[in-house]
Amino acid sequence: MDLGPPPQRITVHPNQVRRLIADQFPEWAALPVQPVPMSGWDNRTFRVGDELLARLPSASEYALAVDKEHRWLPALAPRLPLPIPVPLAKGRPGADYPFPWSIYAWLPGEPANAGRMADPVRFALDLADFLAALRSVDAADGPQPGTHNWFRGATLRTYDAQARRALTALDGHVDVGLAREIWTAALDARWDGVDVWFHGDIAPGNLLLDGGELAAVIDFGTCGVGDPSCDLAIAWTQLTADGREAFRDRLAVDDATWARGRGWALWKTLVTCANSLGHADEEATNARRVLDEIFSDGVRDG
């Protein structure tokens, strides 16, 4: 599988969004349009009035998810225990913007982090229940891994070259011996080949809290059917040790799936650590914290 070159992202300005809405959805033309802070990497998000948001892919690769979201999110939503985004309208290129785009209902909440959680173990259990419900949805005809979701749900070997480049860069800065053992174990852990639904990017910014409790799950751009272990990375990136144990028990995760999930967390964390060598900003500090969590849950053979 070839990830291809990095996406060529474009900027999107509020005036473009206003023109797109006025041209294609005049019923919403009078609503104010404001960019959402930290609106995401793959899509540019704008709040439209109090009840709506516009979601515009930032590159052609990310635009591949638009049709998928319109096809599948309305089917998934009634089967899940928490609200998810359901598209209200699909826009077309225009106003110098080249891709299809979407209007969604605004889901209230604030991004999850440890300081906002009322009970980290309860949060872990609620998230496990959501993922269990998602996995229970019939996967027949669901979207297989591909460029539309950067091969989430497929083999971790797609990312092997990236991980090994990061390990080379980090030699002398972290325990690369332990990291290689964990990575190799993840690559060697077999999947049973039974397709199930997964979200693909279970990360703090896509988990919304209300009153300290998990209230909604957003951004299904990387969703699909296949190996669901990619959804386990949150166990190391966000959950506490007690939450991680409760999360695994609730989902009844076997050793091989847990190893692959740890591999998904490790791949992204190694790349972030390598890219932030010598930095002391929030991203670099958080990546080192996550790496410590991964190491604490990885045991050397012998």
Salt bridges, closest charged atoms under 4 A:
ASP67 OD1 - LYS90 NZ 2.65
GLU69 OE2 - ARG55 NH2 3.21
GLU110 OE1 - ARG116 NE 3.65
ASP126 OD1 - ARG122 NH2 3.04
ASP129 OD1 - ARG250 NE 2.88
ASP160 OD1 - ARG164 NE 2.85
ASP175 OD2 - ARG300 NH2 2.78
GLU181 OE2 - ARG300 NH1 3.18
ASP188 OD1 - ARG157 NH2 3.47
ASP219 OD1 - ARG55 NH2 2.76
ASP227 OD2 - ARG260 NE 2.72
ASP255 OD1 - ARG248 NH2 2.62
GLU293 OE1 - ARG244 NH2 3.10
ASP297 OD2 - ARG262 NH1 3.82
